[in-house]
Amino acid sequence: MDTLHLVTPAERHRKEWHDYLHEWSLTGEGMTPWALDPGNGDFDRFLQLTEQFERGIDIPEGKVPAGLFLLVDGSSDRILGAVSIRYRLSDYLFRYGGHVGYGVRPSERRKGYAKRLLSLALAICRERGIDRVLVTCDTVNVASAKTIMANGGILEDEVIHPDGSPVQRYWIDNR
Ligand SMILES: CC(C)(COP(=O)(O)OP(=O)(O)OC[C@H]1O[C@@H](n2cnc3c(N)ncnc32)[C@H](O)[C@@H]1OP(=O)(O)O)[C@@H](O)C(=O)NCCC(=O)NCCS
């Protein structure tokens, strides 16, 4: 039986979080979602900012209230992935970023975790009353596009990010 679920980060994840960041750093990819490491490797700052974003207090200029959740299996604290759920859209998020950003641990990819993670994130969106969910991905990111489509994403359009890269925008009917 599938025992995957999303949890709020807590002190007990300290070591696992550092392990995850280390493993991710070996790929040379930027951290996705950004909110998993907003303090450049500082776990205390990560916990503090996660709570501030969740409560929508003292958040940095231009950012919106958001939740950050870890994908784990059963009672294990091993982090398999992470997702950021933006509770509303700024202009930037509407154009490029979307409601939901996620990443899967490099050694755990291609096992279906992203598809489950997005599905679990959609349930949280539903609880929050987000009944149309915008999810975006770089056009070259075939794995992410498949993840979104597997969760009901319908391609709206393709736009060019200010950095020059094409981005696909998908809407998911979450009612
Ligand atoms: C994109 C990412 C989240 C996918 O995670 P994952 O757990 O490997 O994805 P899944 O195993 O759930 O697979 C989803 C689909 O993508 C396909 N897929 C996964 N990796 C792939 C790859 N490297 N190339 C092509 N297709 C791939 C899977 O086969 C599956 O398609 P299917 O339903 O047709 O079989 C992961 O590669 C990642 O974290 N990348 C870096 C961060 C990132 O790009 N995040 C998304 C931002 S929008």
The ligand as a Tripos MOL2 file, in Angstrom:
@<TRIPOS>MOLECULE
LIG
   48    50     1     0     0
SMALL
NO_CHARGES

@<TRIPOS>ATOM
      1 C1         10.9990   16.6000  -12.6860 C.3       1 LIG1
      2 C2         11.0730   15.6590  -11.4750 C.3       1 LIG1
      3 C3         10.2950   16.3100  -10.3410 C.3       1 LIG1
      4 C4         10.4430   14.3030  -11.8530 C.3       1 LIG1
      5 O1         10.4600   13.4780  -10.7070 O.3       1 LIG1
      6 P1         10.3070   11.8930  -10.7900 P.3       1 LIG1
      7 O2          9.9440   11.4160   -9.4370 O.co2     1 LIG1
      8 O3         11.5080   11.3130  -11.4330 O.co2     1 LIG1
      9 O4          9.0570   11.7500  -11.7750 O.3       1 LIG1
     10 P2          8.1180   10.4490  -11.9030 P.3       1 LIG1
     11 O5          8.9140    9.2340  -11.6040 O.co2     1 LIG1
     12 O6          6.8620   10.6840  -11.1260 O.co2     1 LIG1
     13 O7          7.8210   10.4570  -13.4560 O.3       1 LIG1
     14 C5          6.9200   11.3380  -14.0550 C.3       1 LIG1
     15 C6          6.9370   11.0950  -15.5470 C.3       1 LIG1
     16 O8          8.1440   11.6630  -16.1020 O.3       1 LIG1
     17 C7          8.9010   10.6400  -16.7540 C.3       1 LIG1
     18 N1         10.2880   10.9340  -16.4970 N.ar      1 LIG1
     19 C8         10.9010   11.0010  -15.2890 C.ar      1 LIG1
     20 N2         12.1800   11.3560  -15.4600 N.ar      1 LIG1
     21 C9         12.3670   11.5100  -16.7910 C.ar      1 LIG1
     22 C10        13.4640   11.8790  -17.5800 C.ar      1 LIG1
     23 N3         14.6580   12.1530  -17.0110 N.pl3     1 LIG1
     24 N4         13.2880   11.9560  -18.9180 N.ar      1 LIG1
     25 C11        12.0940   11.7000  -19.4900 C.ar      1 LIG1
     26 N5         11.0020   11.3620  -18.7730 N.ar      1 LIG1
     27 C12        11.1400   11.2550  -17.4510 C.ar      1 LIG1
     28 C13         8.4390    9.3520  -16.1400 C.3       1 LIG1
     29 O9          8.6770    8.2670  -16.9910 O.3       1 LIG1
     30 C14         6.9730    9.6270  -15.9510 C.3       1 LIG1
     31 O10         6.2960    9.5620  -17.1980 O.3       1 LIG1
     32 P3          5.2350    8.4120  -17.5030 P.3       1 LIG1
     33 O11         4.0510    8.7290  -16.6420 O.co2     1 LIG1
     34 O12         4.9670    8.5940  -18.9630 O.co2     1 LIG1
     35 O13         5.8970    7.1560  -17.1420 O.co2     1 LIG1
     36 C15        12.5380   15.4030  -11.0330 C.3       1 LIG1
     37 O14        13.2830   14.9840  -12.1580 O.3       1 LIG1
     38 C16        13.2170   16.6320  -10.4190 C.2       1 LIG1
     39 O15        13.1250   16.8500   -9.2130 O.2       1 LIG1
     40 N6         13.9040   17.4140  -11.2620 N.am      1 LIG1
     41 C17        14.5770   18.6300  -10.8110 C.3       1 LIG1
     42 C18        13.6050   19.6830  -10.3140 C.3       1 LIG1
     43 C19        12.4920   19.9630  -11.3060 C.2       1 LIG1
     44 O16        12.6950   19.9960  -12.5230 O.2       1 LIG1
     45 N7         11.2870   20.2010  -10.7770 N.am      1 LIG1
     46 C20        10.1130   20.5300  -11.5540 C.3       1 LIG1
     47 C21        10.0100   21.9940  -11.6860 C.3       1 LIG1
     48 S1          8.6120   22.4470  -12.6850 S.3       1 LIG1
@<TRIPOS>BOND
     1     1     2 1
     2     2     3 1
     3     2     4 1
     4     2    36 1
     5     4     5 1
     6     5     6 1
     7     6     7 2
     8     6     8 1
     9     6     9 1
    10     9    10 1
    11    10    11 2
    12    10    12 1
    13    10    13 1
    14    13    14 1
    15    14    15 1
    16    15    16 1
    17    15    30 1
    18    16    17 1
    19    17    18 1
    20    17    28 1
    21    18    19 ar
    22    18    27 ar
    23    19    20 ar
    24    20    21 ar
    25    21    22 ar
    26    21    27 ar
    27    22    23 1
    28    22    24 ar
    29    24    25 ar
    30    25    26 ar
    31    26    27 ar
    32    28    29 1
    33    28    30 1
    34    30    31 1
    35    31    32 1
    36    32    33 2
    37    32    34 1
    38    32    35 1
    39    36    37 1
    40    36    38 1
    41    38    39 2
    42    38    40 1
    43    40    41 1
    44    41    42 1
    45    42    43 1
    46    43    44 2
    47    43    45 1
    48    45    46 1
    49    46    47 1
    50    47    48 1
@<TRIPOS>SUBSTRUCTURE
     1 LIG1         1 GROUP 0 **** ****
